[in-house]
Amino acid sequence: MSKLAAYPVDKESVMVDKYTFTLPELYREIAKEELRETDQVRDVAMTQMREWIVRNKYIHKCRTDASFLLRFLRANKFSVPMACEALERYLTVREMYPGWYKHLDITEPGTQILLKDGPLSILGQDSAGRTFALFRMELVNGELVMPVQMCRYASHVLETMLESEEVQIGGLMVLMDYTRVDMKVFQNWGATEMKIVMEGLIHNYPVQYREVHGAKLPKLAIPIIEQLLSFGSPKFREIIHCYTSVAEMQKLMEPSITPKQYGGSMELDLNDVNKRFLDRMVELQDVIAGLDKMEIDMDHYTEVWDKLNPDLMEARSFKNLTFD
C-alpha cells in the first residue's frame, strides 16, 4: 500500500493510484461471482466515485486511493450510488461520535488492556476465502473495560482489517465464545451505548459480515443481547446463530485455522496469532490515524443524520465520551 493512502487530500489534488489485483485466483472468482467485480467494472466505478467526491460540496477532504474506495464498492456490489451513500454514512458517524470512532491509537489505556488480555484473535482465512475472528469473552475484564473502550478497540481492529483485500472480498466470520464470561461485561451496556455501537460498527462500517455465531451465552445475558440485536437490521439478525456448546460452533472452523485448544491443527497458538495481528496494527497505525484528516460539512450532515436517525438524537451527549 502506498504511504500516501494514510493522508486524505484536498479535492483539487485527488489521489489516483494505479491498482493491480494481486490476490489468489479464489478471490478473483469470489469478486466476480458475488460482488460483480471485473477489471473494467472496478476501474469505471473507482473513476465515478472519485468524480462524485470531487463534485460533492459537503465533503472537503477524503481518501481517494483504491484501497479505501474499494471497501465501499465491494460492500455494495459495485453500485456506485450505494457506495457513495455508504461513504457519507461512514464519514458522518465518525464525526458524530468521535469519542467512539476517531483518534484511534494502540497506546490508549482501554486498547492496551484488551491487547494484553487478548480476547480477540484473527485466525486467518478458510478455503472459501472468509476471514475468521474468534472472541473469547471470558478474557474481557468488565471492571476495567467500558463499552466505549470496547467499541474503540473493535473500530481499530475493523479499520485495520479493511485495509486487507481478503477481508473486503471474502468477508468476515465472527465466532463468540461466551464460556465463563463475566456478567459485568453485559451490565455496563445501556440502550444508548448499544445504539451507537450498532449504528457504527454494523450499519455504517463497510464490513461484509458473512455470519455471526455465538456459543454458551449465559441465560441472564440473553435479554441484553436481544436488546442489542433489536438495533440491528433484519438482514443482520438473519446471520446470527447461537449454540448451547462450543463444540457445535467449532464445526464451522476448518482444522488449519482452528487453534489446538479448540480441537484444530493450527500451527500458531493464540498468543502468536494475536502478536501477528498486533504487528499489523502497528504497521498501519499511521494509516488509521490519517483517517482523522478527512473533513466534511458537519452542519449539513448533522441535519441529514438527525432526520434519518431520530432515535439516536438523545445519544448526542455521548458523542465525545472517552476514557483515558
C-alpha positions, 0 to 999 in steps of 0.5 A, a space after each residue: 500500500 502506498 504511504 500516501 493512502 494514510 493522508 486524505 487530500 484536498 479535492 483539487 489534488 485527488 489521489 489516483 493510484 494505479 491498482 493491480 489485483 494481486 490476490 489468489 485466483 479464489 478471490 478473483 472468482 469470489 469478486 466476480 461471482 458475488 460482488 460483480 467485480 471485473 477489471 473494467 467494472 472496478 476501474 469505471 466505478 473507482 473513476 465515478 466515485 472519485 468524480 462524485 467526491 470531487 463534485 460533492 460540496 459537503 465533503 472537503 477532504 477524503 481518501 481517494 486511493 483504491 484501497 479505501 474506495 474499494 471497501 465501499 464498492 465491494 460492500 455494495 456490489 459495485 453500485 456506485 450510488 450505494 457506495 457513495 451513500 455508504 461513504 457519507 454514512 461512514 464519514 458522518 458517524 465518525 464525526 458524530 461520535 468521535 469519542 467512539 470512532 476517531 483518534 484511534 491509537 494502540 497506546 490508549 489505556 482501554 486498547 492496551 488492556 484488551 491487547 494484553 488480555 487478548 480476547 480477540 484473535 484473527 485466525 486467518 482465512 478458510 478455503 472459501 476465502 472468509 476471514 475468521 475472528 474468534 472472541 473469547 469473552 471470558 478474557 474481557 475484564 468488565 471492571 476495567 473495560 467500558 463499552 466505549 473502550 470496547 467499541 474503540 478497540 473493535 473500530 481499530 481492529 475493523 479499520 485495520 482489517 479493511 485495509 486487507 483485500 481478503 477481508 473486503 472480498 471474502 468477508 468476515 466470520 465472527 465466532 463468540 465464545 461466551 464460556 465463563 464470561 463475566 456478567 459485568 461485561 453485559 451490565 455496563 451496556 445501556 440502550 444508548 451505548 448499544 445504539 451507537 455501537 450498532 449504528 457504527 460498527 454494523 450499519 455504517 462500517 463497510 464490513 461484509 459480515 458473512 455470519 455471526 455465531 455465538 456459543 454458551 451465552 449465559 441465560 441472564 445475558 440473553 435479554 441484553 443481547 436481544 436488546 442489542 440485536 433489536 438495533 440491528 437490521 433484519 438482514 443482520 439478525 438473519 446471520 446470527 446463530 447461537 449454540 448451547 456448546 462450543 463444540 457445535 460452533 467449532 464445526 464451522 472452523 476448518 482444522 488449519 485455522 482452528 487453534 489446538 485448544 479448540 480441537 484444530 491443527 493450527 500451527 500458531 497458538 493464540 498468543 502468536 496469532 494475536 502478536 501477528 495481528 498486533 504487528 499489523 496494527 502497528 504497521 498501519 497505525 499511521 494509516 488509521 490515524 490519517 483517517 482523522 484528516 478527512 473533513 466534511 460539512 458537519 452542519 449539513 450532515 448533522 441535519 441529514 443524520 438527525 432526520 434519518 436517525 431520530 432515535 439516536 438524537 438523545 445519544 448526542 451527549 455521548 458523542 465525545 465520551 472517552 476514557 483515558 
